[in-house]
Amino acid sequence: MELYSLVERLAGNGGPSSKEEGMHCEPSLLPESKNLRPDFTIRAWDIAFAEHLRRRIERNPRDLRAHTQRVLMNSVNRDSQSTFSALADLFIILGNNGFELRQTLLHQVTEALTVEQFQFFSLRMESGLAVDEQLPGGSYSSLSLGGSENYQLVVEADSATGEPSQSNLMLARQYIAAGHVTQARDLLERALEVDPGNRELCIELLDLYRQQQLVNEFRQFYFRLSGRSLAEPQRWLELENYFRQNAQESL
């Protein structure tokens, strides 16, 4: 129950603590359940649920319940690499928030990790794991950009703030200031395709669409993100209505 409460608090269902106000994680897309580590008697069910969790995280990288369940499930099988990967993804998405959740989970899965892996997370307990940090040899994380074997799923985790990556915002704004609008749009769209819940990046991209009157680009990207957990949904609808009204007035 303690672990469930930590996850729900960070996800915003119970209200974040004063130390963790900046988390702003989306609620889980999984059915409500306080059993974060389901017991499966048939191996095929376990595999199917693991794939279900992977897809949930791919769709919504801020789904803390799915992250937590994935860590616990991998640890049951004493699979050190899979447990490391799942735990690293959670460390990255939390930024420097969620200390209690990180500490509780690491304690529960210690036996599933190698000594090197345990030490790696122990050293990052306070700060969290930066998205571009080098991982131990042979390790893998879906969210990490720190190794040649890693594949980008989400551009997240400025570890100092827990907010969406400020480097993307800064770089996009530098592109815009230099007149490189296409590069700025490409950068913001790539980041949002993998983490559509990124509020700051959504606002930045929507402002760019409006200021540059990028009607077709806006609608193409909006269509690509349809059905996903998109930040600032009302702003997207407002921009669509704005472009539609302008088109009618020009007739």
N, C-alpha and C positions, 0 to 999 in steps of 0.2 A: 504493500500500500504506500509506503514511503516513496518508492521509486515512481509509482504512478502519479502521486501528488506533485513530485518535482517536475515531471514531464508536463502535466496539465497546467501547472503554474507558468512555466516558461512558454507554453503554447498560447497562453493568454486566456484560457478557459476559466482560470480562477483568479486572474489578475496577477501581473508580475510583481515581485517584491521591489522595494525602492532601489535596491542595488542593481536590479536587472530590468529597469524600465525600457531600455533600448532594444530589447530582444525582438519584439514585434513579429514573432513567428506566427505563421498561419496555423489554424487548428488542423488536426489530423483528418485525412480523408477516410481513414479506416473506421469500421463500426465501433461504437462506444464499447469499451471493454477495459476492465481493470486488470485483466490477465495479460500482462505484457510478454509473458513467455509461455505460449500455448504448448501443451503436451500432446505430441502426435504419436500414435501407435503404429501408423503406417508410413513408411519412409517416403512414399510418393506424395503424401499430403505435405510433409515437411518441405520437400523440394518445391512443390507448387506454391506454398505459402511464401517461401523465400523469394521466388520469382515475383510473386505478387507484391512483396515489400519493395523489391528492386524497382519495379515499375511505378509504384506509388512515389518513391523518392525521386525518380526521374521526372515524373509529372509535377511533383511539388517538393523541391529540395528542402523545404523548411518544415516538413512533416516530422516533428520530433518523436511522435509515438512510433512511426514506422522505422525511424533510425534506431530507436531504443530496442524495439523488438528484433530488428536485424542483428544488432550486437549480441543480444542474449541468445538468439537461436544459433548463431555461428559458434558461440562459446560452448554450447552444450555438446557439440561434436568435437570439441578440442581442436578445431581447425585454426591454427594460429594466424595464418595469412588472411583468411576470411574475416576473422575476428578483428585483426589489426585494421583491415580495410574499412570495415563497418564503423569501428571506433574512431578512426581518423576522419571519416566523413562527418561524423557527429561533432568532433572537436572543431573542425573547420567551420561548419555551419553555425555553431554556437558563438564563434568569435571569442571574446573574453567574458562572455556571459555564461551562466549555467555552471558555475564552479561545483555546486553541490551535486548536480547530475553527473558531471564528469567524474568526480571523486567516487560517488556511489557505484557507478557502472564499472570503473576501473577496478575497484575492490572486488566486485562480483565476478569479473571475468579474468582475474589475475592468472589463474591456473591454465587458462587457454592461450596465454601469451608466452613468448620466449622472454628470457631475462632482458635482452636488448630492447625488445618491443615495450616491455613494462617500464624500463628506465626512460625510454623515449617519451612516453606519455606522462610519466611522473615529473619530468623536467618542464613539461608544458601545462601542468595542471592549473597554474594561476593565469597564464597568458592565453591559453588556447593554442591552436595550431594554425599558423599562417598558410594561406593557400599556395604560396610559392616556396615553402620550406622543402629542403631535400629530405626524402624519406630514407629509412634504413635500407640497405641493399636487399633487393628481391621483394620489397614491400610494394603494395599497390593501394591507391585510393582513388575512387571515382572523381572526387571533387578537387584533388590536388593537381597543381600545375608544376610541382617541384621535381618531377623526374621524367626521364625520356619514355618510360613505359606507361605513364599515366595518360588517361584520356579525359578531356575536359567535359564535365557535365554542368558545372555551374561556376560562374565568375562571382565570387562571394568574398566574405570574410576579410575585412580589414581588421586584423587581430587587435588593434589598439582600441577600436570603437565598437566592434560587433555589428557595425552598419554595413550596407552594401559597399563594395570596394570603391574607395574614394579615388584610386588611381584611374579607374575607368572614367569616372566623371571628370577628373582633371584633364585626362588626355583628350576626351571628347570636346571639352571646352577649348582646349588649345587648338584642336583641329578647326573648330568653328571660328575662333579668333583669327586664324591664319587663312580663312576662306576655304578650307577643305571640308565642305559640307558632306560630300559623299562618304569620305573616310569616317567622319563623326557618326553619320547615320549607320554605316556598316558596323562600327564598333558597338554602338548602343544596341542595335538589333541582335547582334551575335550574343551579347551578354544576356539580353532578355529572353532569347529563345531557350536558353538553358536555365534561367531563373526568372520566370515571368512575375514572381512575387516581389521583385526588387522595386520598391516604391520610388526611390530617388531617380533611378535610371528610367523608369516609365515616364516620370514627369519631364525629365530632360529630353527624352525622345519626342514626346508629344509637343513640347514647346518648339522643338526643331521642325517638326512637320508643319506646325501652324505658321511659324515665322517664314519658312521657306516655301510655303504653299505646296507641299509635297503630297498632293491628294492621292495619286496612284500608289505611291510608295506606302503611304499610311494604310490604305485599304488592303493592299496585298499583305502587309505584315499583320494587320489586325485579323485578317482571314486565317493566316497561318497559326495564330495563337488562339483561335476560336476553340472553346471547349476546355481550355486550360485555366488554372487558378491565377488569373491576371490581376496584378495590383492596380489600384485606381480605376476600377471598371467604369465609374461614372464619368471620369475625365475622357475615357476613350469614346463613350457614347456622345458626350458633348462635342468632341472634335468632329465626329461623323456628322452630327447635326449642323455644325458650323460650315463644313464643306458643302453639305447638301443645300443649305440655305444660300450660300454664295453662288452655287451653280444655278439655282432657280432665279436669283436676282439678275444674273448675267444674261438670261434668255430674253 
